[in-house]
Amino acid sequence: MKPEDWKEYQKKSANWYVRIGFELLHSQAFRELKNPSALKLLVWFHEKVRVKINKGRRGAKRYTVENGNISFTYQEGMYRGLTHQQFSMALKDLHRFGFIDIVRPGSARKGDWTEYVISQRWQSYGTANFCCPPCPRSVHWVNYGFTVEEKDARA
């Protein structure tokens, strides 16, 4: 994301609002999320959730949330005031507490970023049913000519 794209995004999003449910705000997972960067990032993830407005009978509006793939790059985190380390730790915390899931890991190459989805795993946080899958590693990442799988097999 270029600085001029960021300025355009700020202008476009000036009248937006973030819809976070009452259940999430009073959940055990939210109470135990202590990292301030993770709290900020959670709100910013919910800012990116698409909301459709459907007109029902007699002009009544119903909101339908589309939880599609969300991209959130380190560059955008830097524009919002987070360092690389803060952004990385916040992503790990949000995944560990069940607020986001990684759909497709990126490779840190230009144009190949990680895609996330808002998860509902936080609802079972603190219970026996809660499971935290490991963060997937990118298969595109290459280190000294070996892919991640080859490197793991050699170790």
Residue pairs with C-beta under 8 A, 6 or more apart in sequence:
1 9
1 73
1 75
1 76
1 79
3 79
6 76
6 79
13 47
16 47
18 43
18 46
18 47
19 46
19 49
19 51
19 63
19 65
20 43
20 46
23 123
24 30
24 122
27 122
27 123
27 125
28 125
28 126
29 97
29 98
29 99
29 122
29 125
29 126
30 97
30 122
32 97
32 125
32 126
33 39
33 42
33 93
33 94
33 97
33 99
35 89
35 90
35 93
37 82
37 86
37 87
37 89
37 90
38 89
38 90
38 93
38 94
38 97
40 80
40 82
40 90
41 72
41 77
41 82
41 87
41 90
41 91
41 94
42 94
42 99
44 72
44 80
45 70
45 72
45 94
45 99
45 100
45 116
45 118
46 118
48 70
48 72
49 65
49 66
49 67
49 70
49 118
50 65
50 66
50 68
51 63
51 64
51 65
51 66
52 63
52 64
52 65
52 66
53 61
53 62
53 63
54 61
54 62
54 63
54 64
55 61
56 62
67 117
67 118
68 117
69 103
69 104
69 115
69 116
69 117
70 115
70 116
70 117
70 118
71 113
71 114
71 115
71 116
72 113
72 114
72 116
73 113
74 84
74 87
74 88
77 84
77 86
77 87
77 90
78 84
78 87
82 90
91 100
92 135
94 100
95 101
95 102
95 132
95 135
96 132
97 122
97 125
98 119
98 120
98 121
98 122
98 123
98 124
98 125
98 130
98 132
99 118
99 119
99 121
99 122
100 116
100 117
100 118
100 119
101 116
101 117
101 119
101 121
101 133
102 114
102 115
102 116
102 135
102 136
103 115
103 116
103 117
104 114
104 115
105 114
105 135
105 136
105 137
105 138
105 139
106 112
106 113
106 114
106 115
106 138
106 140
107 138
107 140
107 141
108 138
108 141
109 140
112 140
121 130
121 131
121 132
124 130
137 148
138 148
139 147
139 148
139 149
141 147
141 148
143 151
146 154
